[in-house]
Amino acid sequence: MAKDAQKYGEEAKVAIRNIRRDANDATKKNKELTEDDRKAELEDSQKLTDDYIKQVEQIVNEKKKEILNV
């Protein structure tokens, strides 16, 4: 069960990264943005991705501890 939790966590992280990639592609294609705005958008996207990845890792670690303590 702990391996399953880890697997689902990895799948969630991959999904988050795919969303980031799609958002970055849309930002890069948006010609209305200035270069500074584009860079800021990409940095914000990366920060959000990092935050959500940390949340997923925290949840997975908590679940693994919970499973192993039973």
PDB file of N, H, CA, C and O in Angstrom:
ATOM      1  N   MET A   1       0.811  -1.191   0.000  1.00  0.00           N
ATOM      2  CA  MET A   1       0.000   0.000   0.000  1.00  0.00           C
ATOM      3  C   MET A   1       0.861   1.263   0.000  1.00  0.00           C
ATOM      4  O   MET A   1       0.493   2.266  -0.612  1.00  0.00           O
ATOM      5  N   ALA A   2       1.995   1.215   0.680  1.00  0.00           N
ATOM      6  H   ALA A   2       2.293   0.401   1.177  1.00  0.00           H
ATOM      7  CA  ALA A   2       2.879   2.382   0.696  1.00  0.00           C
ATOM      8  C   ALA A   2       3.421   2.654  -0.706  1.00  0.00           C
ATOM      9  O   ALA A   2       3.587   3.807  -1.106  1.00  0.00           O
ATOM     10  N   LYS A   3       3.695   1.581  -1.444  1.00  0.00           N
ATOM     11  H   LYS A   3       3.561   0.645  -1.119  1.00  0.00           H
ATOM     12  CA  LYS A   3       4.170   1.748  -2.820  1.00  0.00           C
ATOM     13  C   LYS A   3       3.091   2.370  -3.692  1.00  0.00           C
ATOM     14  O   LYS A   3       3.383   3.180  -4.572  1.00  0.00           O
ATOM     15  N   ASP A   4       1.833   1.987  -3.441  1.00  0.00           N
ATOM     16  H   ASP A   4       1.596   1.330  -2.726  1.00  0.00           H
ATOM     17  CA  ASP A   4       0.724   2.575  -4.188  1.00  0.00           C
ATOM     18  C   ASP A   4       0.620   4.070  -3.912  1.00  0.00           C
ATOM     19  O   ASP A   4       0.398   4.862  -4.827  1.00  0.00           O
ATOM     20  N   ALA A   5       0.779   4.450  -2.653  1.00  0.00           N
ATOM     21  H   ALA A   5       0.959   3.806  -1.909  1.00  0.00           H
ATOM     22  CA  ALA A   5       0.730   5.869  -2.296  1.00  0.00           C
ATOM     23  C   ALA A   5       1.833   6.627  -3.024  1.00  0.00           C
ATOM     24  O   ALA A   5       1.607   7.723  -3.538  1.00  0.00           O
ATOM     25  N   GLN A   6       3.020   6.042  -3.064  1.00  0.00           N
ATOM     26  H   GLN A   6       3.203   5.153  -2.646  1.00  0.00           H
ATOM     27  CA  GLN A   6       4.138   6.664  -3.765  1.00  0.00           C
ATOM     28  C   GLN A   6       3.844   6.782  -5.259  1.00  0.00           C
ATOM     29  O   GLN A   6       4.143   7.802  -5.881  1.00  0.00           O
ATOM     30  N   LYS A   7       3.257   5.731  -5.828  1.00  0.00           N
ATOM     31  H   LYS A   7       3.014   4.903  -5.323  1.00  0.00           H
ATOM     32  CA  LYS A   7       2.932   5.733  -7.255  1.00  0.00           C
ATOM     33  C   LYS A   7       1.918   6.827  -7.578  1.00  0.00           C
ATOM     34  O   LYS A   7       2.078   7.562  -8.553  1.00  0.00           O
ATOM     35  N   TYR A   8       0.876   6.931  -6.757  1.00  0.00           N
ATOM     36  H   TYR A   8       0.746   6.334  -5.965  1.00  0.00           H
ATOM     37  CA  TYR A   8      -0.135   7.961  -6.995  1.00  0.00           C
ATOM     38  C   TYR A   8       0.447   9.362  -6.809  1.00  0.00           C
ATOM     39  O   TYR A   8       0.064  10.298  -7.510  1.00  0.00           O
ATOM     40  N   GLY A   9       1.358   9.494  -5.879  1.00  0.00           N
ATOM     41  H   GLY A   9       1.670   8.734  -5.309  1.00  0.00           H
ATOM     42  CA  GLY A   9       2.033  10.773  -5.688  1.00  0.00           C
ATOM     43  C   GLY A   9       2.842  11.160  -6.912  1.00  0.00           C
ATOM     44  O   GLY A   9       2.825  12.315  -7.336  1.00  0.00           O
ATOM     45  N   GLU A  10       3.551  10.194  -7.479  1.00  0.00           N
ATOM     46  H   GLU A  10       3.564   9.255  -7.135  1.00  0.00           H
ATOM     47  CA  GLU A  10       4.334  10.462  -8.690  1.00  0.00           C
ATOM     48  C   GLU A  10       3.423  10.840  -9.857  1.00  0.00           C
ATOM     49  O   GLU A  10       3.743  11.740 -10.633  1.00  0.00           O
ATOM     50  N   GLU A  11       2.298  10.157  -9.976  1.00  0.00           N
ATOM     51  H   GLU A  11       2.038   9.425  -9.346  1.00  0.00           H
ATOM     52  CA  GLU A  11       1.348  10.481 -11.039  1.00  0.00           C
ATOM     53  C   GLU A  11       0.809  11.895 -10.872  1.00  0.00           C
ATOM     54  O   GLU A  11       0.632  12.615 -11.855  1.00  0.00           O
ATOM     55  N   ALA A  12       0.550  12.292  -9.640  1.00  0.00           N
ATOM     56  H   ALA A  12       0.694  11.708  -8.842  1.00  0.00           H
ATOM     57  CA  ALA A  12       0.065  13.649  -9.374  1.00  0.00           C
ATOM     58  C   ALA A  12       1.127  14.680  -9.748  1.00  0.00           C
ATOM     59  O   ALA A  12       0.811  15.718 -10.329  1.00  0.00           O
ATOM     60  N   LYS A  13       2.386  14.393  -9.414  1.00  0.00           N
ATOM     61  H   LYS A  13       2.642  13.550  -8.942  1.00  0.00           H
ATOM     62  CA  LYS A  13       3.460  15.328  -9.746  1.00  0.00           C
ATOM     63  C   LYS A  13       3.635  15.454 -11.258  1.00  0.00           C
ATOM     64  O   LYS A  13       3.886  16.548 -11.765  1.00  0.00           O
ATOM     65  N   VAL A  14       3.506  14.351 -11.972  1.00  0.00           N
ATOM     66  H   VAL A  14       3.303  13.462 -11.560  1.00  0.00           H
ATOM     67  CA  VAL A  14       3.605  14.392 -13.433  1.00  0.00           C
ATOM     68  C   VAL A  14       2.466  15.233 -14.006  1.00  0.00           C
ATOM     69  O   VAL A  14       2.677  16.028 -14.923  1.00  0.00           O
ATOM     70  N   ALA A  15       1.259  15.057 -13.466  1.00  0.00           N
ATOM     71  H   ALA A  15       1.087  14.412 -12.722  1.00  0.00           H
ATOM     72  CA  ALA A  15       0.111  15.835 -13.936  1.00  0.00           C
ATOM     73  C   ALA A  15       0.333  17.326 -13.684  1.00  0.00           C
ATOM     74  O   ALA A  15       0.017  18.156 -14.537  1.00  0.00           O
ATOM     75  N   ILE A  16       0.873  17.663 -12.524  1.00  0.00           N
ATOM     76  H   ILE A  16       1.130  16.989 -11.832  1.00  0.00           H
ATOM     77  CA  ILE A  16       1.151  19.067 -12.204  1.00  0.00           C
ATOM     78  C   ILE A  16       2.178  19.634 -13.177  1.00  0.00           C
ATOM     79  O   ILE A  16       2.027  20.757 -13.657  1.00  0.00           O
ATOM     80  N   ARG A  17       3.210  18.870 -13.465  1.00  0.00           N
ATOM     81  H   ARG A  17       3.333  17.958 -13.075  1.00  0.00           H
ATOM     82  CA  ARG A  17       4.242  19.343 -14.401  1.00  0.00           C
ATOM     83  C   ARG A  17       3.682  19.508 -15.809  1.00  0.00           C
ATOM     84  O   ARG A  17       4.072  20.429 -16.527  1.00  0.00           O
ATOM     85  N   ASN A  18       2.771  18.623 -16.208  1.00  0.00           N
ATOM     86  H   ASN A  18       2.455  17.875 -15.625  1.00  0.00           H
ATOM     87  CA  ASN A  18       2.153  18.750 -17.527  1.00  0.00           C
ATOM     88  C   ASN A  18       1.315  20.019 -17.616  1.00  0.00           C
ATOM     89  O   ASN A  18       1.312  20.693 -18.646  1.00  0.00           O
ATOM     90  N   ILE A  19       0.612  20.342 -16.549  1.00  0.00           N
ATOM     91  H   ILE A  19       0.615  19.794 -15.713  1.00  0.00           H
ATOM     92  CA  ILE A  19      -0.172  21.577 -16.522  1.00  0.00           C
ATOM     93  C   ILE A  19       0.758  22.779 -16.622  1.00  0.00           C
ATOM     94  O   ILE A  19       0.468  23.736 -17.340  1.00  0.00           O
ATOM     95  N   ARG A  20       1.883  22.728 -15.899  1.00  0.00           N
ATOM     96  H   ARG A  20       2.119  21.951 -15.316  1.00  0.00           H
ATOM     97  CA  ARG A  20       2.859  23.820 -15.975  1.00  0.00           C
ATOM     98  C   ARG A  20       3.384  23.973 -17.399  1.00  0.00           C
ATOM     99  O   ARG A  20       3.495  25.087 -17.910  1.00  0.00           O
ATOM    100  N   ARG A  21       3.700  22.861 -18.029  1.00  0.00           N
ATOM    101  H   ARG A  21       3.610  21.956 -17.614  1.00  0.00           H
ATOM    102  CA  ARG A  21       4.219  22.909 -19.395  1.00  0.00           C
ATOM    103  C   ARG A  21       3.209  23.552 -20.336  1.00  0.00           C
ATOM    104  O   ARG A  21       3.570  24.393 -21.159  1.00  0.00           O
ATOM    105  N   ASP A  22       1.939  23.157 -20.215  1.00  0.00           N
ATOM    106  H   ASP A  22       1.645  22.474 -19.546  1.00  0.00           H
ATOM    107  CA  ASP A  22       0.898  23.730 -21.064  1.00  0.00           C
ATOM    108  C   ASP A  22       0.746  25.228 -20.813  1.00  0.00           C
ATOM    109  O   ASP A  22       0.590  26.008 -21.752  1.00  0.00           O
ATOM    110  N   ALA A  23       0.793  25.626 -19.540  1.00  0.00           N
ATOM    111  H   ALA A  23       0.920  24.992 -18.777  1.00  0.00           H
ATOM    112  CA  ALA A  23       0.684  27.047 -19.201  1.00  0.00           C
ATOM    113  C   ALA A  23       1.882  27.820 -19.749  1.00  0.00           C
ATOM    114  O   ALA A  23       1.726  28.925 -20.269  1.00  0.00           O
ATOM    115  N   ASN A  24       3.067  27.245 -19.634  1.00  0.00           N
ATOM    116  H   ASN A  24       3.194  26.348 -19.211  1.00  0.00           H
ATOM    117  CA  ASN A  24       4.266  27.900 -20.157  1.00  0.00           C
ATOM    118  C   ASN A  24       4.200  28.045 -21.672  1.00  0.00           C
ATOM    119  O   ASN A  24       4.588  29.079 -22.215  1.00  0.00           O
ATOM    120  N   ASP A  25       3.713  27.021 -22.352  1.00  0.00           N
ATOM    121  H   ASP A  25       3.397  26.181 -21.910  1.00  0.00           H
ATOM    122  CA  ASP A  25       3.572  27.096 -23.804  1.00  0.00           C
ATOM    123  C   ASP A  25       2.609  28.210 -24.197  1.00  0.00           C
ATOM    124  O   ASP A  25       2.873  28.964 -25.134  1.00  0.00           O
ATOM    125  N   ALA A  26       1.489  28.312 -23.478  1.00  0.00           N
ATOM    126  H   ALA A  26       1.275  27.700 -22.718  1.00  0.00           H
ATOM    127  CA  ALA A  26       0.506  29.358 -23.773  1.00  0.00           C
ATOM    128  C   ALA A  26       1.100  30.736 -23.501  1.00  0.00           C
ATOM    129  O   ALA A  26       0.857  31.679 -24.254  1.00  0.00           O
ATOM    130  N   THR A  27       1.870  30.852 -22.438  1.00  0.00           N
ATOM    131  H   THR A  27       2.067  30.086 -21.826  1.00  0.00           H
ATOM    132  CA  THR A  27       2.501  32.133 -22.106  1.00  0.00           C
ATOM    133  C   THR A  27       3.505  32.527 -23.179  1.00  0.00           C
ATOM    134  O   THR A  27       3.557  33.687 -23.588  1.00  0.00           O
ATOM    135  N   LYS A  28       4.295  31.577 -23.632  1.00  0.00           N
ATOM    136  H   LYS A  28       4.253  30.635 -23.300  1.00  0.00           H
ATOM    137  CA  LYS A  28       5.304  31.875 -24.652  1.00  0.00           C
ATOM    138  C   LYS A  28       4.673  32.260 -25.985  1.00  0.00           C
ATOM    139  O   LYS A  28       5.250  33.045 -26.738  1.00  0.00           O
ATOM    140  N   LYS A  29       3.494  31.716 -26.283  1.00  0.00           N
ATOM    141  H   LYS A  29       3.026  31.079 -25.671  1.00  0.00           H
ATOM    142  CA  LYS A  29       2.820  32.013 -27.546  1.00  0.00           C
ATOM    143  C   LYS A  29       2.041  33.324 -27.506  1.00  0.00           C
ATOM    144  O   LYS A  29       1.673  33.857 -28.552  1.00  0.00           O
ATOM    145  N   ASN A  30       1.788  33.849 -26.305  1.00  0.00           N
ATOM    146  H   ASN A  30       2.087  33.416 -25.455  1.00  0.00           H
ATOM    147  CA  ASN A  30       1.013  35.075 -26.161  1.00  0.00           C
ATOM    148  C   ASN A  30       1.878  36.266 -26.563  1.00  0.00           C
ATOM    149  O   ASN A  30       2.772  36.673 -25.822  1.00  0.00           O
ATOM    150  N   LYS A  31       1.606  36.814 -27.730  1.00  0.00           N
ATOM    151  H   LYS A  31       0.879  36.484 -28.332  1.00  0.00           H
ATOM    152  CA  LYS A  31       2.415  37.910 -28.269  1.00  0.00           C
ATOM    153  C   LYS A  31       2.059  39.257 -27.643  1.00  0.00           C
ATOM    154  O   LYS A  31       2.780  40.236 -27.840  1.00  0.00           O
ATOM    155  N   GLU A  32       0.957  39.321 -26.890  1.00  0.00           N
ATOM    156  H   GLU A  32       0.371  38.526 -26.730  1.00  0.00           H
ATOM    157  CA  GLU A  32       0.547  40.575 -26.265  1.00  0.00           C
ATOM    158  C   GLU A  32       1.372  40.892 -25.022  1.00  0.00           C
ATOM    159  O   GLU A  32       1.386  42.036 -24.568  1.00  0.00           O
ATOM    160  N   LEU A  33       2.056  39.900 -24.468  1.00  0.00           N
ATOM    161  H   LEU A  33       2.045  38.970 -24.836  1.00  0.00           H
ATOM    162  CA  LEU A  33       2.858  40.103 -23.264  1.00  0.00           C
ATOM    163  C   LEU A  33       4.231  40.662 -23.615  1.00  0.00           C
ATOM    164  O   LEU A  33       4.828  40.299 -24.628  1.00  0.00           O
ATOM    165  N   THR A  34       4.716  41.549 -22.760  1.00  0.00           N
ATOM    166  H   THR A  34       4.231  41.844 -21.936  1.00  0.00           H
ATOM    167  CA  THR A  34       6.089  42.016 -22.926  1.00  0.00           C
ATOM    168  C   THR A  34       7.024  40.914 -22.435  1.00  0.00           C
ATOM    169  O   THR A  34       6.592  39.960 -21.788  1.00  0.00           O
ATOM    170  N   GLU A  35       8.283  41.055 -22.745  1.00  0.00           N
ATOM    171  H   GLU A  35       8.634  41.830 -23.271  1.00  0.00           H
ATOM    172  CA  GLU A  35       9.262  40.042 -22.326  1.00  0.00           C
ATOM    173  C   GLU A  35       9.322  39.940 -20.799  1.00  0.00           C
ATOM    174  O   GLU A  35       9.429  38.844 -20.248  1.00  0.00           O
ATOM    175  N   ASP A  36       9.253  41.086 -20.123  1.00  0.00           N
ATOM    176  H   ASP A  36       9.167  41.976 -20.570  1.00  0.00           H
ATOM    177  CA  ASP A  36       9.278  41.078 -18.654  1.00  0.00           C
ATOM    178  C   ASP A  36       8.043  40.392 -18.086  1.00  0.00           C
ATOM    179  O   ASP A  36       8.141  39.613 -17.138  1.00  0.00           O
ATOM    180  N   ASP A  37       6.875  40.683 -18.667  1.00  0.00           N
ATOM    181  H   ASP A  37       6.796  41.316 -19.437  1.00  0.00           H
ATOM    182  CA  ASP A  37       5.639  40.046 -18.208  1.00  0.00           C
ATOM    183  C   ASP A  37       5.683  38.538 -18.453  1.00  0.00           C
ATOM    184  O   ASP A  37       5.244  37.747 -17.618  1.00  0.00           O
ATOM    185  N   ARG A  38       6.214  38.159 -19.600  1.00  0.00           N
ATOM    186  H   ARG A  38       6.570  38.802 -20.279  1.00  0.00           H
ATOM    187  CA  ARG A  38       6.324  36.738 -19.939  1.00  0.00           C
ATOM    188  C   ARG A  38       7.230  36.023 -18.930  1.00  0.00           C
ATOM    189  O   ARG A  38       6.913  34.933 -18.455  1.00  0.00           O
ATOM    190  N   LYS A  39       8.352  36.655 -18.619  1.00  0.00           N
ATOM    191  H   LYS A  39       8.609  37.541 -19.005  1.00  0.00           H
ATOM    192  CA  LYS A  39       9.283  36.065 -17.654  1.00  0.00           C
ATOM    193  C   LYS A  39       8.630  35.958 -16.276  1.00  0.00           C
ATOM    194  O   LYS A  39       8.804  34.957 -15.581  1.00  0.00           O
ATOM    195  N   ALA A  40       7.883  36.981 -15.884  1.00  0.00           N
ATOM    196  H   ALA A  40       7.742  37.794 -16.448  1.00  0.00           H
ATOM    197  CA  ALA A  40       7.198  36.961 -14.587  1.00  0.00           C
ATOM    198  C   ALA A  40       6.150  35.853 -14.547  1.00  0.00           C
ATOM    199  O   ALA A  40       6.007  35.166 -13.536  1.00  0.00           O
ATOM    200  N   GLU A  41       5.423  35.680 -15.638  1.00  0.00           N
ATOM    201  H   GLU A  41       5.539  36.238 -16.460  1.00  0.00           H
ATOM    202  CA  GLU A  41       4.418  34.610 -15.716  1.00  0.00           C
ATOM    203  C   GLU A  41       5.077  33.237 -15.584  1.00  0.00           C
ATOM    204  O   GLU A  41       4.575  32.370 -14.869  1.00  0.00           O
ATOM    205  N   LEU A  42       6.187  33.047 -16.267  1.00  0.00           N
ATOM    206  H   LEU A  42       6.594  33.751 -16.848  1.00  0.00           H
ATOM    207  CA  LEU A  42       6.890  31.766 -16.196  1.00  0.00           C
ATOM    208  C   LEU A  42       7.418  31.500 -14.787  1.00  0.00           C
ATOM    209  O   LEU A  42       7.376  30.369 -14.304  1.00  0.00           O
ATOM    210  N   GLU A  43       7.913  32.546 -14.138  1.00  0.00           N
ATOM    211  H   GLU A  43       7.947  33.465 -14.530  1.00  0.00           H
ATOM    212  CA  GLU A  43       8.402  32.385 -12.764  1.00  0.00           C
ATOM    213  C   GLU A  43       7.254  32.057 -11.814  1.00  0.00           C
ATOM    214  O   GLU A  43       7.401  31.213 -10.929  1.00  0.00           O
ATOM    215  N   ASP A  44       6.106  32.724 -11.994  1.00  0.00           N
ATOM    216  H   ASP A  44       5.987  33.409 -12.713  1.00  0.00           H
ATOM    217  CA  ASP A  44       4.936  32.439 -11.159  1.00  0.00           C
ATOM    218  C   ASP A  44       4.465  31.007 -11.362  1.00  0.00           C
ATOM    219  O   ASP A  44       4.104  30.315 -10.409  1.00  0.00           O
ATOM    220  N   SER A  45       4.473  30.576 -12.609  1.00  0.00           N
ATOM    221  H   SER A  45       4.766  31.138 -13.383  1.00  0.00           H
ATOM    222  CA  SER A  45       4.065  29.212 -12.925  1.00  0.00           C
ATOM    223  C   SER A  45       4.988  28.200 -12.242  1.00  0.00           C
ATOM    224  O   SER A  45       4.525  27.191 -11.709  1.00  0.00           O
ATOM    225  N   GLN A  46       6.278  28.470 -12.260  1.00  0.00           N
ATOM    226  H   GLN A  46       6.654  29.290 -12.693  1.00  0.00           H
ATOM    227  CA  GLN A  46       7.243  27.577 -11.618  1.00  0.00           C
ATOM    228  C   GLN A  46       7.053  27.569 -10.103  1.00  0.00           C
ATOM    229  O   GLN A  46       7.141  26.517  -9.470  1.00  0.00           O
ATOM    230  N   LYS A  47       6.794  28.742  -9.525  1.00  0.00           N
ATOM    231  H   LYS A  47       6.723  29.596 -10.040  1.00  0.00           H
ATOM    232  CA  LYS A  47       6.594  28.825  -8.074  1.00  0.00           C
ATOM    233  C   LYS A  47       5.351  28.039  -7.658  1.00  0.00           C
ATOM    234  O   LYS A  47       5.382  27.305  -6.671  1.00  0.00           O
ATOM    235  N   LEU A  48       4.262  28.190  -8.405  1.00  0.00           N
ATOM    236  H   LEU A  48       4.236  28.786  -9.207  1.00  0.00           H
ATOM    237  CA  LEU A  48       3.051  27.429  -8.114  1.00  0.00           C
ATOM    238  C   LEU A  48       3.304  25.933  -8.230  1.00  0.00           C
ATOM    239  O   LEU A  48       2.859  25.149  -7.393  1.00  0.00           O
ATOM    240  N   THR A  49       4.022  25.550  -9.273  1.00  0.00           N
ATOM    241  H   THR A  49       4.383  26.188  -9.954  1.00  0.00           H
ATOM    242  CA  THR A  49       4.344  24.137  -9.470  1.00  0.00           C
ATOM    243  C   THR A  49       5.137  23.601  -8.284  1.00  0.00           C
ATOM    244  O   THR A  49       4.833  22.528  -7.763  1.00  0.00           O
ATOM    245  N   ASP A  50       6.145  24.344  -7.862  1.00  0.00           N
ATOM    246  H   ASP A  50       6.392  25.216  -8.286  1.00  0.00           H
ATOM    247  CA  ASP A  50       6.960  23.915  -6.718  1.00  0.00           C
ATOM    248  C   ASP A  50       6.114  23.774  -5.458  1.00  0.00           C
ATOM    249  O   ASP A  50       6.272  22.817  -4.700  1.00  0.00           O
ATOM    250  N   ASP A  51       5.209  24.738  -5.237  1.00  0.00           N
ATOM    251  H   ASP A  51       5.080  25.516  -5.852  1.00  0.00           H
ATOM    252  CA  ASP A  51       4.348  24.686  -4.050  1.00  0.00           C
ATOM    253  C   ASP A  51       3.457  23.448  -4.063  1.00  0.00           C
ATOM    254  O   ASP A  51       3.326  22.762  -3.049  1.00  0.00           O
ATOM    255  N   TYR A  52       2.848  23.166  -5.204  1.00  0.00           N
ATOM    256  H   TYR A  52       2.954  23.724  -6.028  1.00  0.00           H
ATOM    257  CA  TYR A  52       1.952  22.010  -5.286  1.00  0.00           C
ATOM    258  C   TYR A  52       2.714  20.688  -5.199  1.00  0.00           C
ATOM    259  O   TYR A  52       2.222  19.722  -4.617  1.00  0.00           O
ATOM    260  N   ILE A  53       3.903  20.647  -5.772  1.00  0.00           N
ATOM    261  H   ILE A  53       4.304  21.432  -6.245  1.00  0.00           H
ATOM    262  CA  ILE A  53       4.729  19.439  -5.670  1.00  0.00           C
ATOM    263  C   ILE A  53       5.075  19.174  -4.202  1.00  0.00           C
ATOM    264  O   ILE A  53       5.032  18.030  -3.748  1.00  0.00           O
ATOM    265  N   LYS A  54       5.416  20.227  -3.466  1.00  0.00           N
ATOM    266  H   LYS A  54       5.450  21.156  -3.835  1.00  0.00           H
ATOM    267  CA  LYS A  54       5.723  20.067  -2.044  1.00  0.00           C
ATOM    268  C   LYS A  54       4.508  19.556  -1.281  1.00  0.00           C
ATOM    269  O   LYS A  54       4.638  18.712  -0.394  1.00  0.00           O
ATOM    270  N   GLN A  55       3.325  20.067  -1.624  1.00  0.00           N
ATOM    271  H   GLN A  55       3.219  20.753  -2.344  1.00  0.00           H
ATOM    272  CA  GLN A  55       2.105  19.610  -0.959  1.00  0.00           C
ATOM    273  C   GLN A  55       1.863  18.131  -1.229  1.00  0.00           C
ATOM    274  O   GLN A  55       1.518  17.376  -0.320  1.00  0.00           O
ATOM    275  N   VAL A  56       2.045  17.722  -2.473  1.00  0.00           N
ATOM    276  H   VAL A  56       2.325  18.335  -3.211  1.00  0.00           H
ATOM    277  CA  VAL A  56       1.853  16.313  -2.828  1.00  0.00           C
ATOM    278  C   VAL A  56       2.845  15.448  -2.060  1.00  0.00           C
ATOM    279  O   VAL A  56       2.471  14.414  -1.508  1.00  0.00           O
ATOM    280  N   GLU A  57       4.107  15.866  -2.022  1.00  0.00           N
ATOM    281  H   GLU A  57       4.411  16.706  -2.471  1.00  0.00           H
ATOM    282  CA  GLU A  57       5.119  15.093  -1.300  1.00  0.00           C
ATOM    283  C   GLU A  57       4.780  14.990   0.183  1.00  0.00           C
ATOM    284  O   GLU A  57       4.963  13.934   0.790  1.00  0.00           O
ATOM    285  N   GLN A  58       4.292  16.070   0.763  1.00  0.00           N
ATOM    286  H   GLN A  58       4.144  16.928   0.270  1.00  0.00           H
ATOM    287  CA  GLN A  58       3.921  16.059   2.176  1.00  0.00           C
ATOM    288  C   GLN A  58       2.769  15.089   2.424  1.00  0.00           C
ATOM    289  O   GLN A  58       2.802  14.317   3.382  1.00  0.00           O
ATOM    290  N   ILE A  59       1.763  15.127   1.574  1.00  0.00           N
ATOM    291  H   ILE A  59       1.736  15.754   0.796  1.00  0.00           H
ATOM    292  CA  ILE A  59       0.610  14.236   1.722  1.00  0.00           C
ATOM    293  C   ILE A  59       1.043  12.781   1.570  1.00  0.00           C
ATOM    294  O   ILE A  59       0.632  11.925   2.353  1.00  0.00           O
ATOM    295  N   VAL A  60       1.869  12.502   0.567  1.00  0.00           N
ATOM    296  H   VAL A  60       2.203  13.198  -0.068  1.00  0.00           H
ATOM    297  CA  VAL A  60       2.333  11.128   0.341  1.00  0.00           C
ATOM    298  C   VAL A  60       3.139  10.636   1.541  1.00  0.00           C
ATOM    299  O   VAL A  60       2.954   9.507   1.994  1.00  0.00           O
ATOM    300  N   ASN A  61       4.022  11.474   2.049  1.00  0.00           N
ATOM    301  H   ASN A  61       4.172  12.392   1.681  1.00  0.00           H
ATOM    302  CA  ASN A  61       4.828  11.065   3.209  1.00  0.00           C
ATOM    303  C   ASN A  61       3.953  10.793   4.427  1.00  0.00           C
ATOM    304  O   ASN A  61       4.193   9.836   5.163  1.00  0.00           O
ATOM    305  N   GLU A  62       2.939  11.629   4.643  1.00  0.00           N
ATOM    306  H   GLU A  62       2.744  12.406   4.045  1.00  0.00           H
ATOM    307  CA  GLU A  62       2.020  11.405   5.764  1.00  0.00           C
ATOM    308  C   GLU A  62       1.266  10.091   5.594  1.00  0.00           C
ATOM    309  O   GLU A  62       1.111   9.330   6.549  1.00  0.00           O
ATOM    310  N   LYS A  63       0.802   9.827   4.383  1.00  0.00           N
ATOM    311  H   LYS A  63       0.928  10.445   3.607  1.00  0.00           H
ATOM    312  CA  LYS A  63       0.057   8.591   4.127  1.00  0.00           C
ATOM    313  C   LYS A  63       0.952   7.371   4.291  1.00  0.00           C
ATOM    314  O   LYS A  63       0.525   6.354   4.838  1.00  0.00           O
ATOM    315  N   LYS A  64       2.191   7.468   3.820  1.00  0.00           N
ATOM    316  H   LYS A  64       2.538   8.293   3.376  1.00  0.00           H
ATOM    317  CA  LYS A  64       3.112   6.344   3.974  1.00  0.00           C
ATOM    318  C   LYS A  64       3.367   6.052   5.447  1.00  0.00           C
ATOM    319  O   LYS A  64       3.389   4.890   5.853  1.00  0.00           O
ATOM    320  N   LYS A  65       3.560   7.097   6.252  1.00  0.00           N
ATOM    321  H   LYS A  65       3.542   8.041   5.922  1.00  0.00           H
ATOM    322  CA  LYS A  65       3.755   6.903   7.689  1.00  0.00           C
ATOM    323  C   LYS A  65       2.519   6.270   8.311  1.00  0.00           C
ATOM    324  O   LYS A  65       2.616   5.363   9.137  1.00  0.00           O
ATOM    325  N   GLU A  66       1.358   6.762   7.901  1.00  0.00           N
ATOM    326  H   GLU A  66       1.279   7.498   7.229  1.00  0.00           H
ATOM    327  CA  GLU A  66       0.093   6.235   8.421  1.00  0.00           C
ATOM    328  C   GLU A  66      -0.058   4.755   8.082  1.00  0.00           C
ATOM    329  O   GLU A  66      -0.467   3.958   8.927  1.00  0.00           O
ATOM    330  N   ILE A  67       0.270   4.393   6.856  1.00  0.00           N
ATOM    331  H   ILE A  67       0.602   5.040   6.169  1.00  0.00           H
ATOM    332  CA  ILE A  67       0.150   3.002   6.408  1.00  0.00           C
ATOM    333  C   ILE A  67       1.146   2.115   7.149  1.00  0.00           C
ATOM    334  O   ILE A  67       0.802   1.014   7.581  1.00  0.00           O
ATOM    335  N   LEU A  68       2.363   2.587   7.295  1.00  0.00           N
ATOM    336  H   LEU A  68       2.643   3.481   6.945  1.00  0.00           H
ATOM    337  CA  LEU A  68       3.406   1.776   7.928  1.00  0.00           C
ATOM    338  C   LEU A  68       3.198   1.631   9.433  1.00  0.00           C
ATOM    339  O   LEU A  68       3.695   0.676  10.030  1.00  0.00           O
ATOM    340  N   ASN A  69       2.478   2.554  10.050  1.00  0.00           N
ATOM    341  H   ASN A  69       2.074   3.329   9.564  1.00  0.00           H
ATOM    342  CA  ASN A  69       2.224   2.475  11.493  1.00  0.00           C
ATOM    343  C   ASN A  69       1.069   1.553  11.837  1.00  0.00           C
ATOM    344  O   ASN A  69       0.879   1.217  13.006  1.00  0.00           O
ATOM    345  N   VAL A  70       0.301   1.141  10.853  1.00  0.00           N
ATOM    346  H   VAL A  70       0.456   1.415   9.903  1.00  0.00           H
ATOM    347  CA  VAL A  70      -0.857   0.276  11.129  1.00  0.00           C
ATOM    348  C   VAL A  70      -0.447  -1.138  11.268  1.00  0.00           C
ATOM    349  O   VAL A  70      -1.289  -2.005  11.501  1.00  0.00           O
TER     350      VAL A  70
END
